[in-house]
Amino acid sequence: MTFRAEVVVQLKPVVNDPQGIVVRESLLRLGFDGVRSARVGKHIALEIDAADEASARESVQRMCEQLLRNPVIEDYRVESLSAAAEPASAL
């Protein structure tokens, strides 16, 4: 079975985010006065094969722990995990 996962990786709150600071300052210069802060992260879309949803979730979490994030400075969350629609068979 194929699953689609959406993962968000962001710097931990205690880690300075220079890119987020630049985004915030740029938005303020453009007249968006209400922007108090900005944090920039990574969005990772995965399509994986697994026996079931629990196996898929476990695989995604292992991927995050081993490669997709730096555990010293980044946190992650699995934003969504769902079965992918199977392609229609040809008639």
Short mmCIF file of the C-alpha atoms (twelve columns), coordinates in Angstrom:
data_MODEL
# 
_entry.id   MODEL 
# 
loop_
_atom_site.group_PDB 
_atom_site.id 
_atom_site.type_symbol 
_atom_site.label_atom_id 
_atom_site.label_alt_id 
_atom_site.label_comp_id 
_atom_site.label_asym_id 
_atom_site.label_seq_id 
_atom_site.Cartn_x 
_atom_site.Cartn_y 
_atom_site.Cartn_z 
_atom_site.pdbx_PDB_model_num 
ATOM 1  C CA . MET A 1  0.000  0.000  0.000   1 
ATOM 2  C CA . THR A 2  1.280  3.493  -0.809  1 
ATOM 3  C CA . PHE A 3  1.106  6.334  1.693   1 
ATOM 4  C CA . ARG A 4  1.689  10.061 1.353   1 
ATOM 5  C CA . ALA A 5  3.339  11.900 4.227   1 
ATOM 6  C CA . GLU A 6  3.855  15.613 4.757   1 
ATOM 7  C CA . VAL A 7  6.679  16.469 7.168   1 
ATOM 8  C CA . VAL A 8  7.573  19.913 8.507   1 
ATOM 9  C CA . VAL A 9  11.070 20.488 9.886   1 
ATOM 10 C CA . GLN A 10 11.778 23.723 11.757  1 
ATOM 11 C CA . LEU A 11 14.509 25.137 13.925  1 
ATOM 12 C CA . LYS A 12 13.924 24.636 17.623  1 
ATOM 13 C CA . PRO A 13 12.446 27.746 19.300  1 
ATOM 14 C CA . VAL A 14 15.709 28.457 21.159  1 
ATOM 15 C CA . VAL A 15 17.748 28.479 17.911  1 
ATOM 16 C CA . ASN A 16 18.242 31.805 16.139  1 
ATOM 17 C CA . ASP A 17 16.598 31.832 12.688  1 
ATOM 18 C CA . PRO A 18 18.506 34.338 10.496  1 
ATOM 19 C CA . GLN A 19 16.376 33.547 7.440   1 
ATOM 20 C CA . GLY A 20 13.222 34.135 9.471   1 
ATOM 21 C CA . ILE A 21 14.605 37.485 10.648  1 
ATOM 22 C CA . VAL A 22 15.251 38.550 7.041   1 
ATOM 23 C CA . VAL A 23 11.722 37.497 6.042   1 
ATOM 24 C CA . ARG A 24 10.191 39.458 8.934   1 
ATOM 25 C CA . GLU A 25 12.235 42.586 8.213   1 
ATOM 26 C CA . SER A 26 11.398 42.409 4.512   1 
ATOM 27 C CA . LEU A 27 7.673  42.051 5.229   1 
ATOM 28 C CA . LEU A 28 7.828  45.043 7.572   1 
ATOM 29 C CA . ARG A 29 9.550  47.101 4.844   1 
ATOM 30 C CA . LEU A 30 6.752  46.109 2.465   1 
ATOM 31 C CA . GLY A 31 4.201  47.549 4.855   1 
ATOM 32 C CA . PHE A 32 3.043  44.410 6.664   1 
ATOM 33 C CA . ASP A 33 3.237  46.069 10.072  1 
ATOM 34 C CA . GLY A 34 1.525  43.281 11.988  1 
ATOM 35 C CA . VAL A 35 4.284  40.689 11.499  1 
ATOM 36 C CA . ARG A 36 5.758  40.001 14.929  1 
ATOM 37 C CA . SER A 37 7.977  37.100 13.939  1 
ATOM 38 C CA . ALA A 38 8.750  34.684 11.121  1 
ATOM 39 C CA . ARG A 39 10.325 31.241 11.219  1 
ATOM 40 C CA . VAL A 40 11.471 29.445 8.086   1 
ATOM 41 C CA . GLY A 41 11.535 25.664 7.815   1 
ATOM 42 C CA . LYS A 42 11.408 22.799 5.374   1 
ATOM 43 C CA . HIS A 43 8.388  21.007 3.946   1 
ATOM 44 C CA . ILE A 44 9.074  17.454 2.806   1 
ATOM 45 C CA . ALA A 45 6.514  15.441 0.843   1 
ATOM 46 C CA . LEU A 46 7.084  11.698 0.816   1 
ATOM 47 C CA . GLU A 47 5.370  8.847  -0.970  1 
ATOM 48 C CA . ILE A 48 6.260  5.505  0.594   1 
ATOM 49 C CA . ASP A 49 5.182  1.884  0.432   1 
ATOM 50 C CA . ALA A 50 4.236  0.225  3.715   1 
ATOM 51 C CA . ALA A 51 2.006  -2.594 4.930   1 
ATOM 52 C CA . ASP A 52 -0.244 -0.289 6.968   1 
ATOM 53 C CA . GLU A 53 -0.508 3.219  8.417   1 
ATOM 54 C CA . ALA A 54 1.360  2.346  11.617  1 
ATOM 55 C CA . SER A 55 4.302  0.971  9.618   1 
ATOM 56 C CA . ALA A 56 4.276  4.019  7.361   1 
ATOM 57 C CA . ARG A 57 4.302  6.389  10.360  1 
ATOM 58 C CA . GLU A 58 7.160  4.473  11.972  1 
ATOM 59 C CA . SER A 59 9.172  4.633  8.729   1 
ATOM 60 C CA . VAL A 60 8.611  8.372  8.367   1 
ATOM 61 C CA . GLN A 61 9.657  8.975  11.973  1 
ATOM 62 C CA . ARG A 62 12.837 6.937  11.461  1 
ATOM 63 C CA . MET A 63 13.589 8.923  8.288   1 
ATOM 64 C CA . CYS A 64 13.235 12.158 10.238  1 
ATOM 65 C CA . GLU A 65 15.425 10.918 13.081  1 
ATOM 66 C CA . GLN A 66 18.157 9.563  10.800  1 
ATOM 67 C CA . LEU A 67 18.297 12.068 7.937   1 
ATOM 68 C CA . LEU A 68 15.611 14.689 7.450   1 
ATOM 69 C CA . ARG A 69 16.343 16.781 10.540  1 
ATOM 70 C CA . ASN A 70 19.341 17.774 12.611  1 
ATOM 71 C CA . PRO A 71 18.337 16.665 16.132  1 
ATOM 72 C CA . VAL A 72 20.564 19.274 17.780  1 
ATOM 73 C CA . ILE A 73 18.828 22.298 16.253  1 
ATOM 74 C CA . GLU A 74 15.633 21.095 14.534  1 
ATOM 75 C CA . ASP A 75 12.257 19.654 15.503  1 
ATOM 76 C CA . TYR A 76 9.879  17.902 13.132  1 
ATOM 77 C CA . ARG A 77 6.241  16.965 12.941  1 
ATOM 78 C CA . VAL A 78 4.370  14.646 10.618  1 
ATOM 79 C CA . GLU A 79 1.743  17.065 9.333   1 
ATOM 80 C CA . SER A 80 -0.305 14.409 7.559   1 
ATOM 81 C CA . LEU A 81 -0.146 10.750 6.646   1 
ATOM 82 C CA . SER A 82 -2.733 9.135  4.419   1 
ATOM 83 C CA . ALA A 83 -3.166 6.322  1.976   1 
ATOM 84 C CA . ALA A 84 -2.453 7.451  -1.567  1 
ATOM 85 C CA . ALA A 85 -5.189 6.990  -4.107  1 
ATOM 86 C CA . GLU A 86 -4.490 3.967  -6.217  1 
ATOM 87 C CA . PRO A 87 -4.249 4.759  -9.939  1 
ATOM 88 C CA . ALA A 88 -7.258 3.678  -11.980 1 
ATOM 89 C CA . SER A 89 -6.604 0.474  -13.865 1 
ATOM 90 C CA . ALA A 90 -6.561 0.681  -17.628 1 
ATOM 91 C CA . LEU A 91 -9.632 -0.730 -19.358 1 
# 
